[in-house]
Amino acid sequence: MATIYDLKPRFQALLRPLNSTLVGLGISANMVTLSALLFSVLLGLALAYHPQSSLLLLLMPLWLFLRMALNAIDGMLAREHDMQSRLGALLNEMGDVISDAALYLPLALIPGLPGALIVLIVLLSVMVEMIGVVSVQIGGSRRYDGPFGKSDRAFAFGLICLLLGLGIEAGTWSNWLLWAMALVSAVTLVNRGRQALKETVDDR
């Protein structure tokens, strides 16, 4: 199933010229990963303390876009500039999950948004990423199957924050959107599991 993740090669091509500059400055892939994690946690904490701040809500979609760029950059630095490491792999996977939780859970504190549903979506997102990693453990590849991967979650949550930040009150539209996000997250979980099992069976 097509997802925003499918646009990653074109996105990487646009960012590739920046990589040489970063290497020249002595910036490593792990430094980029940790920087993205740190700012995500700080922004999440700020939003938890001020969940109705229009400024923070409007900052969210901008940061989510920049975070996608940093995720692409750290991957290219690791692969194309001999910076791959076991520590980097751990930081990359754990950093994504921690950042998602830090950024999205504070939205449960916004009046009008169903907090329990947001928590459910975050839990599903953790399971979706976990099953993608577990695929490697059973002999397959890291699974990124859709229809609702990391980039798609970022787009959906970013849209919600943008609309709320512009002064549109939460209501029926946000409830329906969040329920749809929960549903496609569950579908993605099942799809990644099926594809992981299919891949490992086909390889035997």
Secondary structure, DSSP 8 states (H G I E B T S, - for coil): ---GGGGHHHHHHHHHHHHHHHHHTT--HHHHHHHHHHHHHHHHHHHHH-TT-HHHHHHHHHHHHHHHHHHHHHHHHHHHTT---HHHHHHHHHHHHHHHHHHHGGGGGSTTS-HHHHHHHHHHHHHHHHHHHHHHHTTS-----SSS-HHHHHHHHHHHHHHHHTT---SHHHHHHHHHHHHHHHHHHHHHHHHHHHHHHHH-
